[in-house]
């Protein structure tokens, strides 16, 4: 199992356990907040960048949803998966779900956190941003 598969597995477990641990009452906001924590833990090496991107996903796609209590949808799981792929320098089709606004936000977050990111990771991220027209 690669790191992306493990990440998705952890998300699925989080959703399952939220329902099981709360008497069958699922809370999408609570589960999504836990997913952000998993995302941040997976990317501790990136300093505040992982926190900013996780918060962006939560605020933009989960809390702004008309049905936030039932989030994350499959589409929003794929979005946070795409952010994880981006951090892992995986320029695959998984990134296609990200909008131009997402790419611009990533660029801004990276610019704000550049001093905390190791040079190799920074170069890889900037290369992917360039490929997707955010630079």
GIVENVEN-V8451 format. One record per run of one state. SS is the DSSP state (@ for helix, = for strand, . for the rest). FROM is the first residue (numbers start at 1). TO is the last residue. If there is no record, write none. Layout:
ss->SS from->FROM to->TO
ss->SS from->FROM to->TO
This chain:
ss->. from->1 to->2
ss->@ from->3 to->20
ss->. from->21 to->27
ss->@ from->28 to->42
ss->. from->43 to->43
ss->@ from->44 to->46
ss->. from->47 to->47
ss->@ from->48 to->62
ss->. from->63 to->67
ss->@ from->68 to->70
ss->. from->71 to->73
ss->@ from->74 to->87
ss->. from->88 to->92
ss->@ from->93 to->97
ss->. from->98 to->99
ss->@ from->100 to->116
ss->. from->117 to->118
ss->@ from->119 to->131
ss->. from->132 to->135
